[in-house]
Amino acid sequence: MRKTFMGVRLRSLRAERGMTQVAMAQALGLSPSYLNQLEQDQRPLTASVLLKIHRVLDVDIQQFSEDEEARFVAQLQDALAENPAGETVDQAELREVAAKLPKIGRILLALQRRHLEDLQRQEALAAGLGDVRGPSPATRPMPYEAVRDVFFTHRNYFHTLDIAAETLADEARAHGGALADWLATRLRERHGVHVTLTSAATQGSLRHFDAQAHVLQLSGQLAPAQRAFQLATQLALLEHTADIDTIVCAAALDHDASLLLRLGLANYLAGALLLPYRLFLQSAEALRYDIDLLAQRFGVGFETVCHRLSTLQRPQMPGVPFFFIRVDRAGNISKRQSATHFHFSKTGGTCPLWNVYEAFAKPGEIQRQLARMPDGRTYLWIARTVTHSEGGFGAPSKTFSIGLGCDVRHAGRLVYAKGLDLKDPDVATPIGMGCKVCERAACPQRAFPFTGRPLDVNENDSRFAPYAVAT
């Protein structure tokens, strides 16, 4: 752990608890003078003190983590990219705000969101689009964005659901036989639900549950692991409603987002049942996180393994903190789950130098990349395409690129680091969060000038000229 000075956060925590410096020092087993030095940023906050804060005060220490700070910095950079003054705010200043003035930073983010809402209302008024008295629907987070934020807040790990899934997995293994058969039997015996297979996807879905008839219809085209996943999802919705509802209620989302979150949590439990935590983590460590070997061992697909790897953050037993992403050829991000801090801009698109796009040029092959962000942090990324098809010859199929990344400090645990010089900074490809917020002025792939500083017009530079001719 690097030296972390977070005196302001520590003082704020003490004020929230209504404790004096002496009282908090006694509770944490520290001397008052040492605590005072921590609060004045004269001493760094150590890992041992963080553990005491977590154990004694029941505080989520993620708010003190480097990963959370890095995400906060990225959000601030995104929000300030198009400030009216045209001022450039460098990374050092943003890190100071994130580390020492977090409340001010959160207020800035809230003000920026309000500013965007005001702009949307003005546009609606000018276009005569009707009632603009309330927040514009266009400015509210989409349901999937709200759900994604809930998963990120929990570091993509839900302890009660993961433990419940592991218990179910133990029961299934003790019974023996195929997991899908065991799940179908449990649904029938405990919930009176009968499973039927159809020749095609039902009502545009691979799974359709008729609650009145107690019939669960599954597509007959599903592979055994896919069938088990759909059965486990339905079991989660019926058997672990209380655990799921507790999380949904705490998230306080609107109706549509709540429904989507409930399904997402059921899917989470289903994935954890197919790939139970302890067994899967032990296998991942033994195989050095080789995705193809893990897929063979557990009988699931490449994407399923990558998704599960991004959830292995159980306290006292964490795996490598991964970032998982799924994109299509047009750059649309359909899945983004993270146990770490990697962040891409909402306003600038993703980076064309990122290897998730290179994967489309070599379908089915794993692409490796050491990528360095503008703040100097380096990541190991692997990417590969996957294709989903629900029909036979001539039926349309869907192709995505799956990306899985982690901080370079964890890369040595992965088989994909073999042969890479992890210590040479020149090996890493410089990438960014998107052209509109990326500070790399000399990047040959820039699609837009960096909006955080005035455009330096040069008659010899035709990169952003509207009628430039490529030579």
N, C-alpha and C positions, 0 to 999 in steps of 0.2 A: 504494500500500500504506500503510495507517495505521501509526502507531507501535506496534510489537509488542514487548512485553517478555516474554521467555521464558527467563530465566536459569536457572530450575530445570531445564527440559528440556535446556538446553545442558550444565549440569553433569552431569545424569544420562547424557547421551550420552557425555561424556568419561569418566565412571566406567565405563560399559559397555565402552568401548574400552581401558580401563586406561592412559589417557594423562595425563600431567601437563599443567598449564596451558601450560607453555613448549612442550611437544611439540605440542600441538594448535595453538597459535598459529603455530608454524613451519609445520605442515602446511597451514594455511589462509592463510598469507601475511599474518598479522596480528601486531601487537605484543602481547606478553604483557599489558601494561597495558590495552589495548583489549579483549582477550578477558575480562580480569578484570571490566571495567566491564559487559560484556554479561552475564556470569554473575551479577553483583550487581544487575542491572536498573537500572543507572545510565545505560545507553545502550540504545536500541531495536535489535532485530534487523532488519537491513536486507535488502532483496532480494538485493543483491550477496553478502552473507555467506551467505545461504541457498543461493545457487547454488554457492558454494565448498564448503559442507558437502555438497551433493549430489554435486558433481563429485569431490571429493577423498576423502570418506569413504563414498561410495555409500549415502547415507541418503535414504530417501523423505521429501522435504520436506513431504509432505502433513500429517505430524504437527505441523508448525509453522504450518499454514495457518489463516486465519480461518474458512474453511468447516468444517474439521474441529473447530475449537474451538466453533463455533456448534452443531454437531450434538451435541457432548459436553455442552454446557450444556443443551440440550433433553432429553437423556437423563437428566441429573441432576435436572432439574426434574420430569420424569415420575416418577422413582424416589422423590423426596422429597415428592410431592404429598400422600400420605396417611401422613405420619410420626406415630408414636404421641404425640409431644409436642404435636402440633397447631401447631408453629411454622411461620411463613412465612419462606421463604428467598428473598430478592429476587434479581433478575438480576445485580446487581453482585457479590454474594457468590459466586454460582455461577460467574461468569466468572473470579473470582480463583482458585477451586479448579481450574477447567479449565485456566487458563493457567499457574498456578504450582505447583499440587499435583496433577498429573494422575494419579499413582499412587494417591493417596488417593481421588480421584474414582472410579477404576476399581474399587478395593476396595469403595467404597460401592455401586456398581452390582452387584458380585458378591454382596455381603451382601443386597441387596434381592432378587436372583434366588433366593438360598437361602431367604430368608424366605417368598417365594411358594411355593417347593417344600414347605417345612414346613407351610404352611397347607393345601396340597393334600393332603399325607399325613394331616394331622389330620382333614380332611373325609372322606377315604377310610376311615380307621379308624372314625370315628364312624358312618359309613353301612354299615360292614361290607362294604366292597367288595373285600376280599381282601388280598393281599400289599402291605404298605406299606414294606417294608424298603429298597427302592431308590427312586430319584427317580420321582415320579409321572409317567406318560406325558403327563398333561395339561399338565405344566409345561414339558416339553421344547419347544423351538421346533418349529413345524410345518416339514416339509421345505421348503415354499416360502419360509418366513421365513428359514431358514438359507441358502438359495440367494440370496435377496435381499440378505442381509448380505454374502455373498461378492462380489456385483456391486458393492455400495456400497463395499466395501473397495478394490476396483480402480477406483473412480470411474467404473464402468460402461464401462470401456475395457480391452480385452485386446489388447495390442500384437501378439503373435505371430499371433493369429487374424486380426486386422485386416489385417496385412501379407499373410498367406496369401490372404485373400479378395481383396485388391487385385491380387495376382499372377494369380489365376484370372480376375478381371474383365478384366485386360489381354489374357490369352490369348483369352477369349471375344470381345472386340471385334476383335482381330486376325483371328479366324476369320470374323467376320461372321454375319449371320443372327440368328434368334431365340435368346435366351439359353436358354430351356427346351429347345430342340432340341439346342443345344451340350452342355448338361448331361446330357441323356439319352444322347447319343452317347458322352460321356466315361464315364458309368457302365457302358455296355455294353462299350466297348473296353478299358477299364482294369480293370474290376472284374467283368465278366461278368454285370452286373445288367440285366435286361430290364424295361422300364417298360410297365405296362398301365393302361388307364383303365377305371374302373367307373362304373356309372350312378348310384351313390350313395356316400356315405361308407362306408368299409369298417370293420367292427367298431367303429363309433362314432368313427372317426378319419379324417381326410382323407388320411392316408398310412399304409400298412401294408407292412412289409418282411418277406418270407419268406426268412430267411437260408439255409435249406437248399436251397430251389428257386432262389435268386438272382432273385427276382421282387419288384419294387416296384410296389404297386398304389396308384394315386392316384384321387381322386374326379374324375369327368369334369365336375363342376360348377365346378371351379376356374377362375378367370380366369388369363390367361397369366402375370401376375406372381406370383400365388399358386402356380401350378404350378412356376414357376422356383424359388420359395422352398422348396417341399417337396423338389424335386430337389436343391437346394443343401444342404439340411439332411442328406439322406442321403449326399451326397458328402462332407460334412464328417465324418460319423460313420465313413466308410470310409477316407477319404484323409488325415485329420488327427487320427487317433486319438492319436498320441503327444503332440501339442500340447495336446489336450483333457485327456488323462490326467494330464499334468504339473500342470495347474491343479487338477484334481479331487483328486489326491493331496495337494497342498499345503493344500487346504481342510480335509482331515481330517474329513469329514462321515460320518454314518451311511449305511447302504446306500441307503435310500429317497431321502435328500437328495442322495447322490452321483449316483444315476441321473437325478434331476431336474436337477441341475447340468450333467451331461453333455449332456442334451438342450438345456438353456438355452444352453450354449456353442455347440452345433451350430447352433441358431437364430441366435445372434449372428453366426457366420461367414456364414450364409446371408443375413442382412440386410445385412451388410457387402459381400457379393458383388453383391447387387442394387443397392446404393447405395455404390459404392467411395469410400473416404475422400476422396482429393484432389479428384476430380471433383465429388463431392457437396458438399464444403465450399466449393469455388470457386463452385458454382452457388448455394448458400445465401447466401453473402456478396453475390454479384452481385444476387440477387433480394431481398435484405434479409429473408431467412428467411420469405418468403411461402410458407406450407405448401401452399396450393392450386396455386400455380405450380410448385412443386417436384414435387408429385404428378403434374401433367400432364407435366412434362419427363421424369420417370423412369418413368411408367406404373405407379405404385403408388398405394395408398390413403392417406387422411389419417392414419390411425393409424400406418401403416408409416413415413411421413415423420417424425412426431412421435417415434416410438421411436428412429429413427436419429439425430435431432438431439440426443437425450439422451446419445449415445455419443461425441460428437466431442471427445475430450480427448487426442489424440495429443500427446506432448511436442514442443515447439517449433512445433506447428501446431494449436493448440486452436481450437475454435469457441466459441460462447456456451455456458457451462455451464448446462444446462437440468435441470429436474426434470420427469419424465413420470409421469402417473398415469392410471389408468382405473377408473372407478367405475360402479356401476349405480344405479338409482333408489332402492334401499334403503340406499345408502351403503356397500355392500360394495366394498372395494378389491381388484380382481383383478390389477392390475399397478401396480408402483411402482418406477421406475428413476430413478437420480439421478446426475448428475455434480457436484452441489452439495450444500448443507447443509440444504435445507428438510426439516423434520421434523414429523410429526404424532403425537399421543399414541396409544399403544395402549390406554389406559384410558378416555379421554374421548370417543372418537369424533372425527369431523371437524367442522369449523365450518360451520353452516348458512348463514353469510354469504358463503361461498366461492363463486365463480362457476361451479365445476364442476357445481353443482346447479341453478343458474339456467339452464344450457344445456338442460336437459330441457324447459323451458317454451317454448323456441324451437328446435325440432329443425332441425339442419342449418345453423344460423347461428352464426358465430363471435362469442363473447362476450369482451369485454376487461374487465380489472379491475386496478387498482392496489391491492394489498393490503398492509397494514402489520401486522406481528406485534407482540406485546407488548414485544419487546426493541428495537423501533424500526426494525428492518430492513424495507425495502419491496421488493415484488416486482411484476413485471408478469406477469399470468396471462392466457392465452387458453384458451378451452374451447369444444368443439363436440361434438355427439352424432354417433355412428356407429351404423349398424344392420347386423347380420350375419344373413343368411338362407341356409339350406342347402337350401331347397325352393321349390316354386312356390306358387301361390295356396293359402291356408289353412295353410301350414306355419308353425310357430312361428319367430319371429325373436328376436334378442337386441339390445337397445339399450344402449349405454354412453355415458358422457360422457368425453371425452378432454381432459385438462388438461396444458398445457405452460407452465412458468413459469421466470423467471430473475430474478436480482437487478436492481434498478432501474438499477444502474450500467451494465448491458449493454443496457438497453432501447432506447437511441438507435440501436442497430444493427438493430432490428427494424421492419418496416413497420407493425406493430401499435401502435407508440408514436405514430404520426402523429396530431396534434391533442390529445395528452394533455399536461398540465402536469406534467412529471416532477419539478419542483422544489418544487411546492406540497404540503406535508405534509397539508393538509386534504383534498386530492383522494383520497387513498388510503382504502380501506375498512378499518376496524380489524377484523381477524379474529384467531383464536387456534388453538391446537393441539387444542382440545376443551374442553368446558365444565368438566370436573373438574380440569383443570390450567391453565385460562386465568384470568389475573388481572383481567380486565376486569369489574369488579363491576357497572358500569352498563350492560352490554350488554343490549339489549332481547330478544335471542334466546337467553338463557341457558336451558339445559334442566336444569342442576344448579347448586347453589352451589359455589363454588371450595372444594375439599377441603383446600387448604393453609392455611386460616384458619378459626376458629370461625364458625358461621353466626350472623349478626346478626339475631335474630328481631325482626320488627316487625309488629305486628298490622295495619298498613295495607298491608303488602306481601304479596300473595297469590300471587306467582309460583310458589312451591314448595309451596303448601298442597295437601294431598291431595285436597280436595273443592272447590277454587276453581272459580267459575263465570265464564266469559269474558263480558265486557260489551262 
